[in-house]
């Protein structure tokens, strides 16, 4: 599992937000974005991979893609799949940790 730690010292600038609906069965784009991506699946489902983690996000799920990290899809999302997304700034103090977070890390 990937744990994303976002610095709370900086006010984040929302760069883009919208709703996307797939007009046909297709994979999520393969890309590296220069913003963090927080998405809510309102219909259908999405299959994504980032690093060693595989995300299968279904209706009513929320998923997070870390900026400056390549992500891709290993399966098509069905026609009509829809998500609402928020893209926001990366901070130099943000970091990613693979594995299991300890209680101390979650509290601090």
Buried (B, 14 or more C-beta within 10 A) or exposed (E): EBEBBBEEEEEBEEBEEEEEEBEEEEBBEEEEBEBBBBBBBBBBBBBBBBEEEEBEBEEEBEBBBBBEBEBBBEBBBBEEBBBBBBBBBBBEEBEEEEEEEEEEEEEE
